[in-house]
């Protein structure tokens, strides 16, 4: 099953060598950007350590142990992640009904659609009561596994008090226990935590890897897979979200804006944005698609077969006026500036208006 994790060959080789040579670290720190396979690798590593298959290809994904890990129900597997206040009892029971419902929904989402982000209704963190309960459970004997496995996701969301409470356990975990911390924000992890773990870096995924995954595993159209991979910034979760956008509507919106700008339909555009309120994420995706269209405009006169939107080549060609290549770098910088402004409190409609004006100026200098 390790072969399902694409684009992280160096990480998989490291972990497989550790298993083969029986040199398993007591604690690992998996770090790197979001959507590059950190959690799935951690889970598969725990499965491989406990796989019951006699085959050299471990984890097998078929044996009883692997099935329990995949359903996140193995008695020797402990999984912590940031949550709202669960109001845990002394034995780990979630007392608050709504919190329990959200917790179960998070687990279900992690099993069924791990590429989808899940958002709790309130503020989240890895709470000291959860760490205290984990420490207590680690004092018990292992039930059936060869290695007990602990995964702590978004470990940077432990506050200083919680992290300090976990230090001794992290430094001297019980025998045959492997603790894997996961983070996208390494600088926010306490140095004392980092020093007690073996760091494992996950690099951003190459566009070709993401494109291949979208095409082969999610049956995404080649053009959509290519554009989604380019937009994703090496983040598979982002690429899947964009590729699965209903009828790829964001791409359609980007081309519609370009068409309206090309035809000087300013009033129609104003009417449209007044009737359809877009979220910041939707506008960011729109900006990313416009960047791809701009790159296609710069490329089409030299290498038409290398453009991303091959199905729109005739339309793109009709827009590529002499001198547009000289204007595109400034346009791309402007798209980046608009994207940064979305992080602040800038009115999204104001950004859409200025974006339309900038696109008109690109097409009609």
C-alpha positions as CSV (number, residue, x, y, z in Angstrom):
1,X,0.0,0.0,0.0
2,X,3.0,2.3,0.3
3,X,2.9,2.4,-3.5
4,X,-0.3,4.4,-3.2
5,X,1.6,7.3,-1.7
6,X,3.0,9.1,-4.8
7,X,5.7,11.8,-5.0
8,X,7.3,11.0,-1.6
9,X,9.7,8.3,-2.6
10,X,12.5,9.4,-0.3
11,X,10.2,9.3,2.7
12,X,8.8,5.8,1.9
13,X,12.4,4.5,1.4
14,X,13.4,5.9,4.7
15,X,10.5,4.2,6.6
16,X,10.8,0.9,4.8
17,X,14.6,0.8,5.6
18,X,13.7,1.4,9.2
19,X,11.3,-1.5,9.2
20,X,13.7,-3.8,7.4
21,X,16.6,-3.0,9.6
22,X,14.4,-3.0,12.8
23,X,15.6,0.5,13.6
24,X,12.3,2.1,14.5
25,X,12.5,5.5,16.1
26,X,10.4,6.1,19.2
27,X,9.1,9.4,17.9
28,X,8.8,11.0,14.4
29,X,7.9,14.5,13.3
30,X,6.4,14.5,9.8
31,X,6.5,18.0,8.5
32,X,5.7,19.7,5.2
33,X,2.9,21.6,3.5
34,X,-0.7,20.5,3.5
35,X,-2.0,17.9,1.1
36,X,1.3,16.0,0.5
37,X,0.5,12.7,2.2
38,X,1.8,13.1,5.8
39,X,-1.2,11.5,7.5
40,X,-1.7,8.7,5.1
41,X,2.0,7.9,5.3
42,X,1.9,7.9,9.1
43,X,-1.1,5.6,9.0
44,X,0.4,3.2,6.5
45,X,3.7,3.2,8.5
46,X,1.7,2.1,11.6
47,X,0.0,-0.6,9.5
48,X,3.3,-1.9,8.1
49,X,4.7,-2.2,11.6
50,X,1.7,-4.4,12.6
51,X,0.8,-6.1,9.3
52,X,0.0,-9.8,9.7
53,X,0.9,-10.7,6.1
54,X,3.9,-12.8,5.3
55,X,4.4,-11.0,2.0
56,X,7.3,-8.6,1.6
57,X,4.7,-6.0,0.5
58,X,3.6,-4.6,3.8
59,X,1.2,-3.2,4.7
60,X,-1.1,-5.5,2.8
61,X,-4.3,-3.6,3.5
62,X,-6.2,-6.9,3.7
63,X,-5.3,-8.6,7.0
64,X,-7.3,-8.0,10.2
65,X,-4.8,-5.6,11.6
66,X,-4.7,-3.5,8.5
67,X,-8.5,-3.3,8.4
68,X,-8.6,-2.1,11.9
69,X,-6.1,0.7,11.2
70,X,-7.9,1.7,8.0
71,X,-11.1,2.1,10.0
72,X,-9.2,4.0,12.7
73,X,-10.4,1.4,15.2
74,X,-7.3,-0.7,16.1
75,X,-7.2,-1.0,20.0
76,X,-3.5,-0.1,19.9
77,X,-3.9,2.9,17.6
78,X,-4.4,6.3,19.2
79,X,-5.2,9.4,17.1
80,X,-5.3,12.9,18.4
81,X,-6.2,16.0,16.4
82,X,-7.4,19.6,17.2
83,X,-11.0,19.6,18.4
84,X,-13.5,21.8,20.2
85,X,-13.8,21.2,23.9
86,X,-15.0,17.6,24.1
87,X,-15.5,17.8,27.9
88,X,-14.0,14.3,28.3
89,X,-14.7,12.1,31.3
90,X,-11.9,10.5,33.2
91,X,-12.2,7.4,31.0
92,X,-12.3,9.3,27.7
93,X,-16.0,9.5,27.1
94,X,-17.2,12.6,25.2
95,X,-19.9,14.1,27.4
96,X,-21.1,16.9,25.2
97,X,-23.6,15.6,22.5
98,X,-22.8,18.2,19.8
99,X,-19.1,17.8,20.3
100,X,-19.5,14.0,20.0
101,X,-21.5,14.4,16.8
102,X,-18.7,16.7,15.3
103,X,-16.0,14.3,16.5
104,X,-17.7,11.3,14.8
105,X,-18.2,13.4,11.6
106,X,-14.5,14.3,11.6
107,X,-13.5,10.6,11.9
108,X,-16.0,9.6,9.2
109,X,-14.6,12.3,6.9
110,X,-11.1,11.2,7.5
111,X,-11.9,7.6,6.5
112,X,-14.1,8.3,3.6
113,X,-12.8,11.5,2.1
114,X,-9.5,12.4,3.7
115,X,-8.8,15.1,1.0
116,X,-11.8,17.1,2.3
117,X,-11.1,19.6,5.0
118,X,-13.4,19.4,8.0
119,X,-14.3,22.4,10.1
120,X,-15.6,22.3,13.7
121,X,-18.2,24.8,14.8
122,X,-15.9,26.4,17.4
123,X,-12.2,27.1,18.1
124,X,-10.0,24.0,18.1
125,X,-6.8,23.0,19.7
126,X,-5.1,19.8,21.0
127,X,-6.2,20.1,24.6
128,X,-4.3,19.2,27.8
129,X,-7.1,16.9,28.9
130,X,-6.7,14.9,25.6
131,X,-2.9,14.6,26.1
132,X,-3.4,13.6,29.8
133,X,-5.8,10.9,28.7
134,X,-3.3,9.7,26.1
135,X,-0.5,9.5,28.7
136,X,-2.8,7.5,31.0
137,X,-3.7,5.1,28.2
138,X,0.0,4.6,27.3
139,X,0.5,3.2,30.8
140,X,-1.7,0.2,29.9
141,X,-0.4,-3.0,28.2
142,X,-0.5,-3.4,24.5
143,X,-3.6,-5.4,23.4
144,X,-2.6,-7.3,20.3
145,X,-0.2,-5.2,18.2
146,X,3.6,-5.6,17.8
147,X,3.9,-1.8,18.0
148,X,1.4,0.6,19.6
149,X,1.0,3.6,17.3
150,X,0.1,7.2,18.2
151,X,-0.6,9.9,15.6
152,X,-1.0,13.5,16.7
153,X,-2.2,15.6,13.8
154,X,-1.5,19.4,13.6
155,X,0.8,19.0,16.6
156,X,1.6,22.7,16.4
157,X,-1.9,23.3,17.9
158,X,-0.7,22.2,21.3
159,X,-0.2,25.2,23.5
160,X,3.0,25.5,25.5
161,X,1.5,24.0,28.7
162,X,0.1,21.0,26.8
163,X,3.3,20.4,24.9
164,X,5.4,20.6,28.1
165,X,3.0,18.0,29.7
166,X,3.8,15.7,26.9
167,X,7.6,16.1,26.9
168,X,8.5,13.3,29.3
169,X,6.3,10.8,27.5
170,X,7.7,11.8,24.2
171,X,11.3,11.4,25.5
172,X,10.6,8.1,27.1
173,X,7.6,6.4,25.5
174,X,6.6,2.9,26.7
175,X,8.3,0.0,25.0
176,X,7.2,-0.8,21.4
177,X,5.3,2.5,21.1
178,X,5.8,4.7,18.1
179,X,4.6,8.4,18.3
180,X,4.2,10.3,15.1
181,X,3.6,14.1,15.2
182,X,2.3,15.8,12.1
183,X,2.6,19.5,11.3
184,X,2.5,22.0,8.4
185,X,4.0,24.7,10.7
186,X,7.3,23.4,12.0
187,X,8.4,26.8,13.4
188,X,5.4,26.7,15.8
189,X,6.6,23.4,17.4
190,X,8.6,23.9,20.6
191,X,12.3,23.2,20.1
192,X,12.2,20.8,23.0
193,X,9.5,18.7,21.1
194,X,11.5,18.8,17.9
195,X,14.7,17.6,19.6
196,X,13.0,14.5,20.8
197,X,11.7,13.4,17.4
198,X,13.2,12.2,14.1
199,X,12.2,14.8,11.6
200,X,10.8,13.6,8.2
201,X,10.3,16.2,5.5
202,X,7.5,15.8,3.0
203,X,8.1,17.9,-0.1
204,X,5.4,19.6,-2.2
205,X,4.1,17.2,-4.9
206,X,5.2,17.8,-8.5
207,X,2.5,18.9,-11.0
208,X,3.0,15.7,-13.0
209,X,2.3,13.6,-9.9
210,X,-0.8,15.5,-9.0
211,X,-2.0,15.3,-12.6
212,X,-1.4,11.6,-12.7
213,X,-3.4,11.0,-9.4
214,X,-6.3,13.1,-10.6
215,X,-6.5,11.3,-13.9
216,X,-5.9,7.7,-12.7
217,X,-7.5,7.7,-9.2
218,X,-10.3,10.3,-9.6
219,X,-11.1,9.9,-13.3
220,X,-10.7,13.6,-13.9
221,X,-10.6,14.9,-17.5
222,X,-7.1,15.5,-18.8
223,X,-7.5,19.3,-19.3
224,X,-9.1,19.7,-15.8
225,X,-6.4,17.6,-14.2
226,X,-3.6,19.6,-15.8
227,X,-5.1,23.0,-14.8
228,X,-5.9,21.8,-11.3
229,X,-2.4,20.5,-10.8
230,X,-0.9,23.8,-11.9
231,X,-3.1,25.8,-9.5
232,X,-2.6,23.5,-6.5
233,X,0.8,24.6,-5.5
234,X,1.8,21.0,-4.8
235,X,-1.2,20.4,-2.6
236,X,-3.2,17.3,-3.6
237,X,-6.2,18.3,-1.4
238,X,-6.4,21.7,-3.2
239,X,-6.1,20.0,-6.6
240,X,-8.9,17.5,-5.8
241,X,-11.2,20.3,-4.5
242,X,-10.6,22.3,-7.7
243,X,-11.0,19.3,-10.0
244,X,-14.2,18.2,-8.3
245,X,-15.7,21.7,-8.4
246,X,-19.2,21.2,-9.7
247,X,-19.0,21.1,-13.5
248,X,-15.7,22.8,-13.0
249,X,-17.7,26.1,-12.6
250,X,-14.6,28.1,-11.4
251,X,-12.9,27.5,-14.7
252,X,-16.0,28.4,-16.6
253,X,-16.3,31.6,-14.5
254,X,-12.7,32.5,-15.3
255,X,-13.3,32.2,-19.0
256,X,-16.6,34.0,-18.8
257,X,-14.9,37.0,-17.1
258,X,-12.2,37.0,-19.8
259,X,-14.9,36.9,-22.5
260,X,-16.8,39.8,-20.8
261,X,-13.6,41.8,-20.5
262,X,-12.7,41.1,-24.1
263,X,-16.2,42.4,-25.2
264,X,-16.1,45.4,-22.8
265,X,-19.2,44.2,-20.9
266,X,-18.5,46.2,-17.8
267,X,-22.1,46.9,-16.8
268,X,-23.0,43.2,-17.2
269,X,-20.1,42.3,-15.0
270,X,-21.2,44.7,-12.3
271,X,-24.7,43.3,-12.4
272,X,-23.3,39.8,-12.1
273,X,-21.2,40.4,-9.0
274,X,-24.0,42.4,-7.3
275,X,-26.2,39.3,-7.6
276,X,-23.7,36.5,-6.9
277,X,-21.6,36.9,-3.7
278,X,-18.4,34.8,-3.9
279,X,-16.4,33.5,-1.0
280,X,-12.7,34.4,-0.6
281,X,-11.7,30.8,-1.5
282,X,-13.8,30.9,-4.7
283,X,-12.2,34.2,-5.7
284,X,-8.7,32.8,-5.0
285,X,-9.5,29.8,-7.3
286,X,-10.7,32.3,-9.9
287,X,-7.5,34.3,-9.6
288,X,-5.5,31.1,-10.0
289,X,-7.4,30.1,-13.2
290,X,-7.0,33.6,-14.7
291,X,-3.2,33.1,-14.1
292,X,-3.3,29.9,-16.1
293,X,-5.3,31.6,-18.9
294,X,-2.7,34.4,-18.9
295,X,0.1,31.9,-19.2
296,X,-1.7,30.2,-22.1
297,X,-2.0,33.6,-23.8
298,X,1.8,34.0,-23.5
299,X,2.5,30.5,-24.8
300,X,-0.1,30.0,-27.6
301,X,1.8,31.8,-30.4
302,X,5.0,29.8,-29.7
303,X,3.8,26.3,-28.5
304,X,0.1,25.8,-28.8
305,X,0.3,22.2,-27.8
306,X,1.9,23.2,-24.5
307,X,-1.0,25.3,-23.3
308,X,-3.2,24.0,-20.4
309,X,-6.6,24.8,-21.8
310,X,-6.3,23.0,-25.1
311,X,-10.0,22.8,-25.6
312,X,-10.1,26.6,-25.5
313,X,-7.2,27.2,-27.9
314,X,-9.3,29.0,-30.6
315,X,-10.7,31.4,-28.1
316,X,-7.3,32.0,-26.5
317,X,-5.8,32.6,-29.9
318,X,-8.4,35.2,-30.7
319,X,-7.3,37.2,-27.6
320,X,-3.6,37.0,-28.1
321,X,-2.9,40.5,-29.6
322,X,0.6,41.7,-30.5
323,X,2.4,42.8,-27.4
324,X,0.3,40.9,-24.9
325,X,3.3,38.9,-23.8
326,X,4.9,42.1,-22.5
327,X,1.8,42.8,-20.4
328,X,1.3,39.4,-18.8
329,X,4.1,39.6,-16.1
330,X,2.5,42.7,-14.6
331,X,-0.9,41.1,-14.8
332,X,0.3,38.0,-13.0
333,X,1.9,40.2,-10.3
334,X,-1.5,41.9,-9.9
335,X,-3.3,38.6,-9.5
336,X,-0.8,37.8,-6.7
337,X,-1.5,41.1,-5.1
338,X,-5.3,40.6,-5.2
339,X,-4.8,37.1,-3.6
340,X,-2.8,38.6,-0.8
341,X,-5.5,41.3,-0.2
342,X,-8.1,38.6,0.2
343,X,-6.3,37.5,3.3
344,X,-7.1,40.9,4.8
345,X,-10.5,42.7,5.1
346,X,-10.7,44.0,1.6
347,X,-14.2,43.9,0.1
348,X,-14.3,40.9,-2.3
349,X,-16.5,42.8,-4.7
350,X,-14.0,45.6,-4.9
351,X,-11.3,43.0,-5.8
352,X,-13.6,41.5,-8.5
353,X,-14.2,45.0,-10.0
354,X,-10.5,45.8,-10.1
355,X,-9.8,42.3,-11.4
356,X,-12.2,42.9,-14.3
357,X,-10.6,46.3,-15.1
358,X,-7.1,44.8,-15.1
359,X,-8.2,42.0,-17.4
360,X,-9.8,44.5,-19.8
361,X,-6.5,46.5,-19.8
362,X,-4.6,43.3,-20.6
363,X,-6.8,42.5,-23.5
364,X,-7.3,46.1,-24.7
365,X,-4.1,48.0,-23.9
